[in-house]
Amino acid sequence: CWCGGQFHSTPLAKNDDGLIDILYLRTMTFVEFIVSILIFRADKHMQSRFFRRRSKYITARKVTLDSKDLIVLCIDGEFVALPHFDIEILPSSVKLILPVES
């Protein structure tokens, strides 16, 4: 999944596994944030011990997020800020027509 056109946020994501891939960033200092962004932008976050200690990568079929503050999510490359999200995979809900390979 590419977020904002520059960040390959969930490189292990697959379109057909029925799972939502989530990369959660923990609260960090400004300096940690800057270092994390540099690692993230270089697409090295999955290998970086520094980044992994400040984030969590999980997969799920359904996720509910609640907060007294706004939660900022990157959904299909767009940032959305709300205090509550219900996110669920709906298997076989989208039908794709693909060209025949020759």
Phi and psi restraints in degrees (value plus and minus 20) as a CYANA .aco file:
   2 TRP   PHI    -118.1   -78.1
   2 TRP   PSI     113.2   153.2
   3 CYS   PHI    -136.3   -96.3
   3 CYS   PSI     105.8   145.8
   4 GLY   PHI      48.2    88.2
   4 GLY   PSI      -6.8    33.2
   5 GLY   PHI      56.8    96.8
   5 GLY   PSI     -26.0    14.0
   6 GLN   PHI    -142.1  -102.1
   6 GLN   PSI     -41.5    -1.5
   7 PHE   PHI    -135.5   -95.5
   7 PHE   PSI     103.5   143.5
   8 HIS   PHI    -109.6   -69.6
   8 HIS   PSI      55.5    95.5
   9 SER   PHI     -86.7   -46.7
   9 SER   PSI     -60.8   -20.8
  10 THR   PHI    -146.3  -106.3
  10 THR   PSI      56.4    96.4
  11 PRO   PHI     -87.5   -47.5
  11 PRO   PSI     -35.3     4.7
  12 LEU   PHI    -108.8   -68.8
  12 LEU   PSI     -24.0    16.0
  13 ALA   PHI     -84.4   -44.4
  13 ALA   PSI     120.6   160.6
  14 LYS   PHI    -145.3  -105.3
  14 LYS   PSI     122.0   162.0
  15 ASN   PHI     -92.4   -52.4
  15 ASN   PSI     -40.6    -0.6
  16 ASP   PHI    -139.4   -99.4
  16 ASP   PSI      -1.7    38.3
  17 ASP   PHI    -117.0   -77.0
  17 ASP   PSI     -22.3    17.7
  18 GLY   PHI      53.9    93.9
  18 GLY   PSI      -2.7    37.3
  19 LEU   PHI    -142.3  -102.3
  19 LEU   PSI     130.6   170.6
  20 ILE   PHI    -115.7   -75.7
  20 ILE   PSI     107.8   147.8
  21 ASP   PHI    -117.2   -77.2
  21 ASP   PSI     109.7   149.7
  22 ILE   PHI    -146.8  -106.8
  22 ILE   PSI     109.6   149.6
  23 LEU   PHI    -132.4   -92.4
  23 LEU   PSI      93.6   133.6
  24 TYR   PHI    -125.7   -85.7
  24 TYR   PSI     106.5   146.5
  25 LEU   PHI    -120.4   -80.4
  25 LEU   PSI     107.7   147.7
  26 ARG   PHI     -96.9   -56.9
  26 ARG   PSI     144.2   184.2
  27 THR   PHI     -81.6   -41.6
  27 THR   PSI     115.6   155.6
  28 MET   PHI    -164.4  -124.4
  28 MET   PSI     143.6   183.6
  29 THR   PHI     -91.1   -51.1
  29 THR   PSI     147.6   187.6
  30 PHE   PHI     -80.4   -40.4
  30 PHE   PSI     -63.6   -23.6
  31 VAL   PHI     -84.7   -44.7
  31 VAL   PSI     -63.8   -23.8
  32 GLU   PHI     -81.1   -41.1
  32 GLU   PSI     -58.9   -18.9
  33 PHE   PHI     -82.8   -42.8
  33 PHE   PSI     -66.6   -26.6
  34 ILE   PHI     -81.9   -41.9
  34 ILE   PSI     -65.2   -25.2
  35 VAL   PHI     -82.6   -42.6
  35 VAL   PSI     -62.7   -22.7
  36 SER   PHI     -82.1   -42.1
  36 SER   PSI     -61.8   -21.8
  37 ILE   PHI     -83.2   -43.2
  37 ILE   PSI     -61.2   -21.2
  38 LEU   PHI     -83.0   -43.0
  38 LEU   PSI     -62.7   -22.7
  39 ILE   PHI     -85.1   -45.1
  39 ILE   PSI     -64.4   -24.4
  40 PHE   PHI     -81.7   -41.7
  40 PHE   PSI     -66.3   -26.3
  41 ARG   PHI     -86.7   -46.7
  41 ARG   PSI     -49.9    -9.9
  42 ALA   PHI    -100.6   -60.6
  42 ALA   PSI     -17.8    22.2
  43 ASP   PHI      39.7    79.7
  43 ASP   PSI      17.4    57.4
  44 LYS   PHI    -133.7   -93.7
  44 LYS   PSI     -10.9    29.1
  45 HIS   PHI     -86.5   -46.5
  45 HIS   PSI     -48.1    -8.1
  46 MET   PHI     -93.3   -53.3
  46 MET   PSI     -44.4    -4.4
  47 GLN   PHI    -117.0   -77.0
  47 GLN   PSI     -37.2     2.8
  48 SER   PHI    -100.9   -60.9
  48 SER   PSI     100.2   140.2
  49 ARG   PHI     -83.3   -43.3
  49 ARG   PSI     -60.3   -20.3
  50 PHE   PHI     -76.4   -36.4
  50 PHE   PSI     -69.0   -29.0
  51 PHE   PHI     -88.6   -48.6
  51 PHE   PSI     -64.1   -24.1
  52 ARG   PHI     -82.3   -42.3
  52 ARG   PSI     -50.5   -10.5
  53 ARG   PHI     -90.3   -50.3
  53 ARG   PSI     -39.0     1.0
  54 ARG   PHI    -131.4   -91.4
  54 ARG   PSI      -8.8    31.2
  55 SER   PHI    -166.8  -126.8
  55 SER   PSI     151.1   191.1
  56 LYS   PHI    -162.7  -122.7
  56 LYS   PSI     114.1   154.1
  57 TYR   PHI    -133.7   -93.7
  57 TYR   PSI      99.1   139.1
  58 ILE   PHI    -154.4  -114.4
  58 ILE   PSI     143.3   183.3
  59 THR   PHI    -146.4  -106.4
  59 THR   PSI     130.1   170.1
  60 ALA   PHI    -180.0  -140.0
  60 ALA   PSI     144.1   184.1
  61 ARG   PHI    -112.6   -72.6
  61 ARG   PSI     -48.6    -8.6
  62 LYS   PHI    -165.8  -125.8
  62 LYS   PSI     119.1   159.1
  63 VAL   PHI    -157.2  -117.2
  63 VAL   PSI     115.6   155.6
  64 THR   PHI    -141.2  -101.2
  64 THR   PSI     108.3   148.3
  65 LEU   PHI    -140.0  -100.0
  65 LEU   PSI     109.1   149.1
  66 ASP   PHI    -152.1  -112.1
  66 ASP   PSI     121.2   161.2
  67 SER   PHI    -176.0  -136.0
  67 SER   PSI     131.2   171.2
  68 LYS   PHI     -94.9   -54.9
  68 LYS   PSI     -41.3    -1.3
  69 ASP   PHI    -123.2   -83.2
  69 ASP   PSI     149.3   189.3
  70 LEU   PHI     -89.7   -49.7
  70 LEU   PSI     118.9   158.9
  71 ILE   PHI    -122.4   -82.4
  71 ILE   PSI     108.6   148.6
  72 VAL   PHI    -122.7   -82.7
  72 VAL   PSI      99.3   139.3
  73 LEU   PHI    -137.8   -97.8
  73 LEU   PSI     127.5   167.5
  74 CYS   PHI    -119.4   -79.4
  74 CYS   PSI      90.1   130.1
  75 ILE   PHI    -136.9   -96.9
  75 ILE   PSI      93.8   133.8
  76 ASP   PHI      33.7    73.7
  76 ASP   PSI      20.7    60.7
  77 GLY   PHI      63.3   103.3
  77 GLY   PSI     -20.4    19.6
  78 GLU   PHI    -134.6   -94.6
  78 GLU   PSI     120.8   160.8
  79 PHE   PHI    -107.8   -67.8
  79 PHE   PSI     111.9   151.9
  80 VAL   PHI    -147.9  -107.9
  80 VAL   PSI     112.7   152.7
  81 ALA   PHI    -140.1  -100.1
  81 ALA   PSI      95.7   135.7
  82 LEU   PHI    -166.4  -126.4
  82 LEU   PSI     140.0   180.0
  83 PRO   PHI    -103.6   -63.6
  83 PRO   PSI     -32.2     7.8
  84 HIS   PHI    -163.8  -123.8
  84 HIS   PSI     115.8   155.8
  85 PHE   PHI    -157.0  -117.0
  85 PHE   PSI     114.8   154.8
  86 ASP   PHI    -135.5   -95.5
  86 ASP   PSI     100.2   140.2
  87 ILE   PHI    -145.8  -105.8
  87 ILE   PSI     108.6   148.6
  88 GLU   PHI    -164.6  -124.6
  88 GLU   PSI     121.4   161.4
  89 ILE   PHI     -99.7   -59.7
  89 ILE   PSI     111.7   151.7
  90 LEU   PHI    -132.2   -92.2
  90 LEU   PSI      73.8   113.8
  91 PRO   PHI     -76.6   -36.6
  91 PRO   PSI     119.1   159.1
  92 SER   PHI      38.9    78.9
  92 SER   PSI       5.7    45.7
  93 SER   PHI    -107.9   -67.9
  93 SER   PSI     -32.4     7.6
  94 VAL   PHI    -143.8  -103.8
  94 VAL   PSI     109.0   149.0
  95 LYS   PHI    -124.5   -84.5
  95 LYS   PSI     110.8   150.8
  96 LEU   PHI    -131.9   -91.9
  96 LEU   PSI     121.5   161.5
  97 ILE   PHI    -132.2   -92.2
  97 ILE   PSI      95.3   135.3
  98 LEU   PHI    -128.5   -88.5
  98 LEU   PSI     128.3   168.3
  99 PRO   PHI     -88.3   -48.3
  99 PRO   PSI     129.8   169.8
 100 VAL   PHI     -94.5   -54.5
 100 VAL   PSI     111.3   151.3
 101 GLU   PHI     -96.8   -56.8
 101 GLU   PSI     119.2   159.2
